[in-house]
């Protein structure tokens, strides 16, 4: 321990503390991006081959809904929406990675099925409200 203290200089401690503080910046940024403002809706965007093929509003969704997303050839993904969450219930990919990712409901979360080029992205979108006109006198 004494050898380490002989090698370190007083300014080294300051640098180490600053670097540790900087390392928490991504955690702060990503936790702030997951917050949903009042009036915003949580939407699941289903994207295949880079194109949005379907959007499902999760906020206020009730009941259970299942539907199939077909890919090229005999590829398929059985999607399930239960309440305000979504998942890939079944697919015919070899590793079943998308199925193992489970339920998603928070903005910023994703479900990915690479063999089928399928991405489910959970987003927070502001609801459109009628803006008031400002009248100047």
C-alpha positions in Angstrom: 0.0 0.0 0.0 2.9 2.4 0.8 4.3 1.8 -2.7 1.0 2.9 -4.3 0.9 6.1 -2.1 4.4 6.9 -3.2 3.6 6.6 -6.9 0.3 8.7 -6.7 0.4 12.4 -6.7 -2.3 14.6 -5.1 -3.8 15.7 -8.5 -4.2 12.0 -9.5 -7.0 11.6 -6.9 -8.9 14.6 -8.4 -8.6 13.1 -11.9 -9.9 9.7 -10.6 -12.9 11.4 -8.8 -13.8 13.4 -11.9 -13.6 10.3 -14.2 -15.9 8.4 -11.8 -18.4 11.2 -11.8 -18.3 11.4 -15.7 -19.0 7.7 -15.9 -22.5 8.2 -14.4 -23.6 10.7 -17.1 -24.9 8.0 -19.5 -27.0 6.4 -16.7 -28.5 9.8 -16.0 -29.3 10.6 -19.6 -30.9 7.2 -20.3 -33.0 7.2 -17.2 -34.3 10.7 -18.1 -35.2 9.5 -21.6 -37.4 6.7 -20.2 -39.7 9.0 -18.4 -43.2 9.5 -19.8 -44.6 13.0 -19.4 -48.3 13.6 -18.4 -50.4 13.3 -21.5 -47.9 11.3 -23.5 -48.8 7.9 -25.0 -46.6 4.8 -25.0 -46.6 3.3 -28.5 -45.1 0.1 -29.8 -43.7 0.5 -33.3 -43.2 -2.7 -35.2 -40.5 -2.3 -37.8 -39.5 -4.9 -40.4 -36.8 -4.3 -43.0 -36.4 -0.7 -41.7 -40.1 0.2 -42.4 -42.7 0.8 -39.7 -45.4 -1.8 -40.6 -47.7 -1.3 -37.5 -48.0 1.0 -34.5 -49.9 -0.1 -31.4 -50.9 2.3 -28.6 -50.1 0.6 -25.3 -51.4 3.4 -23.1 -54.9 2.5 -22.1 -54.9 -0.8 -24.0 -57.1 -3.4 -22.5 -57.5 -7.1 -23.0 -55.4 -9.6 -24.9 -54.7 -9.4 -28.7 -52.6 -11.7 -30.9 -51.6 -11.2 -34.5 -49.0 -12.6 -36.9 -46.2 -10.6 -38.7 -45.1 -12.5 -41.8 -41.6 -12.3 -43.1 -39.9 -13.6 -46.3 -40.6 -17.2 -47.2 -42.1 -19.1 -44.3 -40.9 -16.7 -41.5 -43.4 -15.6 -39.0 -43.7 -13.9 -35.6 -46.7 -14.3 -33.4 -47.1 -11.0 -31.5 -49.1 -10.7 -28.3 -50.4 -7.5 -26.6 -51.7 -8.0 -23.1 -52.8 -4.8 -21.4 -50.1 -2.2 -21.7 -47.3 -4.6 -22.7 -46.1 -6.4 -25.8 -44.0 -9.4 -26.6 -43.1 -11.9 -29.4 -45.0 -15.0 -28.2 -43.7 -17.4 -30.9 -41.6 -17.4 -34.0 -39.8 -19.9 -36.2 -36.3 -18.5 -35.8 -33.6 -20.9 -34.8 -32.4 -19.3 -31.5 -35.8 -17.8 -30.3 -34.0 -14.7 -29.1 -37.0 -12.5 -29.7 -39.2 -14.8 -27.7 -36.7 -14.9 -24.8 -36.7 -11.1 -24.5 -40.1 -11.2 -22.9 -42.7 -8.5 -22.2 -41.8 -4.8 -22.9 -43.8 -1.8 -21.9 -41.4 1.1 -21.1 -40.2 3.7 -23.6 -36.7 3.0 -24.8 -37.1 -0.8 -24.6 -36.8 -3.0 -27.7 -37.5 -6.5 -28.9 -35.3 -7.7 -31.7 -35.6 -10.8 -34.0 -32.6 -10.6 -36.3 -33.2 -13.5 -38.6 -36.6 -12.0 -39.5 -35.3 -8.4 -39.5 -38.0 -7.5 -37.0 -37.7 -4.7 -34.4 -40.3 -3.7 -31.8 -39.5 -0.3 -30.4 -41.4 1.2 -27.4 -41.7 4.9 -27.8 -43.2 7.8 -25.9 -45.2 10.2 -28.1 -46.9 13.4 -27.1 -50.6 13.6 -27.7 -51.6 16.2 -30.2 -53.5 19.0 -28.5 -55.2 21.9 -30.1 -52.9 24.9 -29.7 -54.3 28.2 -28.7 -53.7 31.2 -30.9 -52.0 34.1 -29.4 -53.7 37.3 -30.3 -51.7 40.5 -29.9 -53.4 43.8 -29.4 
